[in-house]
Amino acid sequence: MTDVRFEQVWKLFGEAAPAVANLNLHIREGEFLVLVGPSGCGKTTSLRLLAGLERPTFGRIWFGERDVTTLPPGERDVAMVFQSYALYPNMTVYKNLSFGPTVRKEDRKDLRRRIDEVAEILGIGGLLNRRPTELSGGQRQRVALGRALLRESQLFLLDEPLSNLDAALRVQMRAELIRLHKRLTHTTSVYVTHDQVEALTMGDRVAVLKDGDVMQVDTPAVLYDNPANTFVATFIGSPKMNLLDGHLGGGEEYTLTILGTRVALHRAQLSALRANAGESVRVGLRPADLRPVDDAASTEYSGRLDAVVDVVEQTGSEVFATVRVGEQLLVARFPRHHVPEMGDHVELAFNPHQLYFFAAETGERLIDREAVLREVGELRDGAALSLGQTRT
């Protein structure tokens, strides 16, 4: 088991923009780290750099105390599962699994036992005499995983291994991979995906990449509740976060103005935002936190918006609607017993304590939302504090 470090790593391809730009990332021993981001953000290139399939243009890569920056793939003790299964179609499952160890001249006496153990872990023990064309997509993916597991490597790399599977099978394989990692306590795993649901459900920690650099790396809960900037805020969470232009009052004013509506904030929020008094800000509001007034009976849902329903999306378990407030389009959650119709006029409510705040120009987080929410919980009945007032 080992930890992995990228130190100021760059990867350039000709005159194009950097595929990886000044990447600094520490992957802890034994953790399951997920690299997630949009197409072209550098996540697969970062994985290939770990595998030794690419070399950094600048920077260093460390496995523990060993500098592996220039080491070829065969000397890195890394196992990799690609998006393509890459199985030999003319070989049985058993021969596909045994091919690598045989080429590496590993002990043949012990090989059968190891293959049986891996096949049992992955639930393919009854498939060893079949060929890949006789297997389902999920079964072929398990064989590809088994081939990597037989290397017993210190680092396990997975490059979008579930992207070729249908939705139901992806959910099943996600659960199997999580269980598999828990059993492989000696292995550090790095998983690449563009699917933020996969990232949040599988990762011990998740690194969100944009333009080859890490925007934020943390647990799924922190990424969702306390995003570092507007990119992370809108990328993590489905449907994505609503972003609004807002203005914080100064002087004796203690309100936030969004969409022409004045909203009273909690004194914990205002204390954290004091340096931004009188300024424009970007305000985030999760669709799950914006709902019809009759579905938000709590007095904490004091924010009110009048809206017109534009589009309704029913997912079975939930109902989301795109609504129009003036010229602004927002997404709100509706209860299943209250499915609106296009053109309906609705009054929506939100809890001001749940708002996110970002700098208008840079998009960087202005407020530690987790700390504020903890304080709001303690001071739930406290009165709002003026932005210009000093706390006692």
C-alpha positions in Angstrom: 0.0 0.0 0.0 1.3 3.5 -0.8 0.3 7.1 -1.1 0.7 9.0 -4.4 1.7 12.6 -5.0 1.6 14.9 -8.0 4.0 17.8 -7.5 3.4 20.7 -9.9 2.8 18.4 -12.8 2.2 19.8 -16.3 1.5 17.8 -19.5 1.6 19.7 -22.8 0.8 18.4 -26.2 2.2 20.7 -28.9 0.6 24.1 -29.1 -2.7 23.1 -27.5 -3.8 24.2 -24.1 -2.2 22.1 -21.3 -3.9 18.8 -20.7 -2.7 19.0 -17.1 -1.8 22.3 -15.6 0.3 22.6 -12.4 -1.4 19.6 -10.8 -0.8 19.2 -7.1 -2.6 16.3 -5.5 -2.0 13.9 -2.6 -3.7 10.5 -2.8 -3.7 8.8 0.6 -2.7 5.3 1.3 -5.5 2.8 0.8 -8.2 5.4 -0.2 -10.5 5.3 -3.2 -10.0 8.6 -4.9 -12.2 9.7 -7.8 -11.1 12.2 -10.5 -14.2 13.8 -11.9 -14.8 16.7 -14.4 -16.1 17.5 -17.8 -14.5 16.2 -21.0 -11.1 17.6 -21.6 -10.4 18.5 -18.0 -7.3 16.2 -17.8 -8.6 13.4 -15.7 -7.7 10.5 -18.1 -4.3 12.2 -18.8 -3.6 12.3 -15.1 -4.4 8.6 -14.8 -2.1 7.8 -17.7 0.7 9.8 -16.0 0.3 7.6 -13.0 0.4 4.5 -15.1 3.5 5.6 -16.9 1.7 5.7 -20.3 2.5 9.4 -20.5 5.5 11.4 -19.0 5.0 14.8 -17.4 6.4 17.7 -19.3 7.2 19.3 -16.0 6.9 18.2 -12.4 7.3 15.0 -10.4 5.2 12.0 -9.5 5.9 10.1 -6.3 4.7 6.7 -5.0 5.5 6.9 -1.4 9.2 8.0 -1.2 9.9 6.7 -4.7 10.2 9.1 -7.6 8.4 7.3 -10.5 8.3 10.3 -12.9 10.5 8.6 -15.5 9.9 5.0 -14.7 8.3 2.8 -17.5 4.9 1.2 -16.8 6.4 -2.2 -16.0 8.4 -0.9 -13.1 5.6 0.9 -11.3 3.6 -2.0 -9.9 0.3 -0.5 -11.2 -2.8 -2.3 -12.4 -5.1 -0.5 -14.8 -8.7 -1.1 -16.1 -9.6 0.7 -19.2 -12.9 1.9 -20.6 -12.6 -0.9 -23.2 -12.6 -4.4 -21.8 -9.7 -5.4 -24.1 -10.3 -9.1 -23.7 -8.8 -11.7 -26.1 -11.9 -13.0 -27.9 -10.4 -16.4 -28.9 -9.5 -17.2 -25.2 -11.7 -18.4 -22.4 -12.2 -16.3 -19.3 -9.6 -18.5 -17.5 -7.0 -18.0 -20.2 -7.7 -14.2 -20.3 -7.1 -14.1 -16.6 -4.0 -16.3 -16.7 -2.4 -14.7 -19.7 -0.7 -11.8 -17.9 0.7 -13.9 -15.0 2.0 -16.4 -17.5 3.8 -13.8 -19.6 5.3 -12.4 -16.4 6.5 -16.0 -15.6 4.7 -16.1 -12.2 4.4 -19.3 -10.3 2.0 -21.5 -12.2 1.3 -23.8 -9.2 -0.2 -20.9 -7.3 -1.9 -19.3 -10.3 -5.0 -21.6 -10.3 -5.7 -20.8 -6.6 -5.3 -17.1 -7.1 -7.6 -17.1 -10.2 -10.2 -19.1 -8.2 -10.0 -16.5 -5.4 -10.4 -13.5 -7.7 -13.2 -15.3 -9.6 -15.1 -15.8 -6.3 -14.6 -12.2 -5.3 -16.1 -11.0 -8.6 -18.8 -13.7 -8.9 -17.4 -15.2 -12.2 -16.4 -18.6 -10.9 -18.9 -20.3 -13.2 -17.8 -18.4 -16.3 -14.1 -19.5 -16.5 -14.7 -21.8 -19.5 -16.7 -19.3 -21.5 -15.4 -16.9 -24.2 -16.0 -13.1 -24.0 -18.6 -13.3 -26.8 -20.7 -15.5 -24.5 -20.7 -13.0 -21.6 -22.8 -9.9 -20.8 -21.3 -6.5 -20.6 -21.2 -6.6 -16.8 -19.5 -10.1 -16.9 -16.9 -8.9 -19.3 -16.2 -5.9 -17.1 -15.7 -8.3 -14.1 -13.2 -10.3 -16.1 -11.3 -7.1 -17.0 -11.3 -6.2 -13.3 -10.1 -9.7 -12.4 -7.2 -9.5 -14.8 -6.1 -6.3 -13.0 -6.6 -7.8 -9.5 -4.3 -10.7 -10.3 -1.4 -8.3 -10.5 -1.8 -7.6 -6.8 -0.5 -4.1 -7.4 0.0 -1.3 -4.9 -2.0 1.0 -7.1 -5.3 0.2 -8.9 -6.3 2.6 -11.7 -9.7 2.6 -13.3 -10.5 4.7 -16.4 -14.3 5.1 -16.8 -14.8 1.3 -16.6 -18.6 1.5 -16.4 -19.3 3.9 -19.2 -20.2 1.1 -21.7 -22.8 -0.4 -19.4 -26.5 0.3 -19.3 -27.9 2.4 -16.4 -29.1 -0.5 -14.2 -25.9 -2.4 -14.7 -23.8 0.7 -13.8 -25.6 0.9 -10.5 -24.9 -2.7 -9.8 -21.3 -2.5 -10.7 -20.8 0.6 -8.7 -21.9 -1.3 -5.6 -19.6 -4.2 -6.5 -16.6 -2.0 -6.9 -17.2 -0.3 -3.6 -17.4 -3.7 -1.9 -14.3 -4.9 -3.8 -12.2 -1.9 -2.6 -13.2 -2.6 1.0 -11.9 -6.1 0.7 -8.6 -4.9 -1.0 -7.4 -3.1 2.1 -3.8 -3.0 0.8 -4.6 -1.2 -2.4 -4.9 2.5 -3.2 -7.4 3.1 -6.0 -7.8 6.0 -8.4 -11.0 6.1 -10.5 -11.8 8.4 -13.4 -15.3 9.3 -14.4 -17.3 12.2 -15.9 -20.4 11.1 -14.0 -20.7 13.1 -10.8 -23.2 10.6 -9.4 -20.6 7.9 -9.7 -18.0 10.1 -8.1 -20.2 11.0 -5.1 -21.4 7.5 -4.4 -18.0 5.7 -4.8 -15.2 8.0 -3.6 -13.7 8.3 -0.2 -12.7 11.6 -1.6 -13.4 13.3 -4.9 -11.1 15.6 -6.9 -13.0 17.9 -9.2 -10.8 18.9 -12.2 -11.2 21.8 -14.6 -8.7 22.7 -17.4 -6.1 20.2 -16.0 -6.1 21.5 -12.5 -7.8 20.6 -9.2 -10.6 22.9 -8.2 -11.3 21.1 -5.0 -10.6 17.7 -3.4 -12.6 16.6 -0.4 -15.3 14.1 0.7 -18.5 14.0 -1.3 -20.5 15.6 1.5 -18.1 18.6 1.7 -18.1 19.1 -2.0 -21.9 19.3 -2.0 -22.3 21.4 1.1 -19.3 23.6 1.0 -18.0 24.0 -2.7 -14.9 26.1 -3.2 -16.2 28.0 -6.2 -19.1 28.3 -8.6 -17.6 25.6 -10.9 -17.6 23.0 -8.2 -21.0 24.2 -6.9 -22.7 23.8 -10.3 -20.9 20.6 -11.3 -21.6 18.7 -8.2 -25.3 18.0 -7.6 -28.1 17.1 -9.9 -30.0 19.1 -11.0 -27.3 21.7 -10.8 -27.3 24.6 -8.4 -29.2 27.8 -9.3 -26.9 30.8 -9.4 -28.3 34.3 -8.9 -27.0 37.8 -8.9 -27.4 39.3 -5.4 -26.5 42.5 -3.5 -25.6 42.7 0.2 -26.8 45.8 2.0 -24.3 48.0 3.8 -24.4 50.4 6.7 -27.5 49.7 8.8 -29.0 47.4 6.1 -28.9 43.7 7.0 -30.6 42.1 4.0 -29.7 40.4 0.8 -31.4 41.4 -2.4 -32.0 38.8 -5.1 -34.4 38.9 -8.0 -35.9 42.1 -6.5 -36.6 40.4 -3.2 -35.1 41.5 0.1 -34.1 38.5 2.2 -33.1 38.7 5.9 -30.0 36.7 6.7 -28.9 35.1 9.9 -26.3 37.0 12.0 -23.8 34.1 11.5 -24.0 34.7 7.7 -23.8 38.4 8.0 -20.8 38.2 10.3 -19.0 36.0 7.8 -19.9 38.4 4.9 -19.1 41.6 6.7 -16.1 42.3 4.4 -18.5 42.2 1.4 -21.1 44.6 2.8 -22.4 46.9 0.0 -21.1 44.6 -2.7 -22.6 42.4 -5.5 -22.3 38.7 -4.9 -23.2 35.4 -6.6 -25.8 33.5 -4.6 -26.3 29.7 -4.9 -29.6 27.9 -4.2 -29.9 24.2 -4.6 -33.1 23.1 -6.5 -33.9 20.7 -3.6 -34.0 23.8 -1.3 -36.5 25.7 -3.5 -40.0 24.4 -3.2 -43.7 25.4 -3.2 -44.8 27.4 -0.1 -47.3 24.7 1.0 -44.5 22.1 0.9 -42.2 24.3 3.0 -44.3 24.9 6.1 -41.3 25.6 8.4 -40.9 29.2 9.3 -37.3 28.9 8.3 -38.4 29.0 4.7 -38.9 32.8 4.9 -37.7 33.6 1.4 -40.5 34.0 -1.2 -40.4 34.1 -5.0 -43.3 34.4 -7.4 -42.7 32.2 -10.5 -44.2 30.8 -13.6 -43.7 27.2 -14.5 -41.8 26.7 -17.8 -40.9 23.0 -18.0 -41.8 20.0 -15.7 -39.5 16.9 -15.4 -40.7 13.9 -13.5 -38.1 11.3 -12.6 -40.4 8.9 -10.8 -39.2 9.5 -7.3 -39.0 13.3 -7.6 -40.5 16.2 -9.6 -38.4 19.1 -10.7 -39.6 22.1 -12.7 -37.9 24.9 -14.5 -39.6 28.1 -13.5 -39.3 31.7 -14.6 -38.8 34.5 -12.1 -38.8 37.7 -14.2 -36.1 36.9 -16.8 -34.3 34.4 -14.6 -34.8 30.6 -15.0 -34.5 28.5 -11.9 -35.1 24.9 -11.0 -37.3 24.0 -8.1 -38.4 20.7 -6.5 -42.1 19.8 -6.2 -43.7 17.0 -4.2 -45.1 14.1 -6.2 -48.6 15.0 -5.1 -48.2 18.6 -6.4 -47.1 18.3 -10.1 -47.5 21.7 -11.7 -48.5 22.4 -15.3 -46.7 24.5 -17.8 -47.8 28.1 -17.3 -48.9 27.7 -13.7 -48.2 30.6 -11.3 -46.6 29.3 -8.2 -45.2 30.8 -5.0 -41.9 29.3 -4.0 -40.1 29.4 -0.7 -36.5 28.8 0.4 -34.5 28.9 3.6 -32.0 31.8 3.6 -29.7 29.8 5.9 -29.2 27.3 3.0 -27.8 29.9 0.6 -24.3 29.7 -0.8 -22.2 32.9 -1.4 -19.5 33.4 -4.0 -17.4 36.4 -5.2 -19.1 38.1 -8.2 -15.9 38.4 -10.2 -13.8 35.3 -9.3 -16.5 32.9 -8.3 -14.6 31.9 -5.2 -16.4 30.9 -2.0 -17.0 33.8 0.4 -18.3 31.9 3.4 -17.6 28.7 5.2 -21.1 27.4 4.9 -20.6 24.4 7.1 -19.4 26.6 10.0 -22.3 29.0 9.4 -24.8 26.2 9.5 -23.4 24.9 12.7 -23.8 28.3 14.3 -27.3 28.7 12.8 -28.2 25.5 14.5 -27.1 26.9 17.8 -28.6 30.3 17.2 -31.8 29.3 15.4 -33.9 31.9 17.2 -31.3 34.7 17.1 -32.1 38.0 15.4 -30.4 39.1 12.2 -27.3 41.3 12.7 -26.5 44.4 10.8 -23.6 44.1 8.4 -22.1 47.1 10.0 -22.6 45.9 13.5 -19.9 44.3 15.7 -20.8 41.0 17.2 -20.7 40.7 21.0 
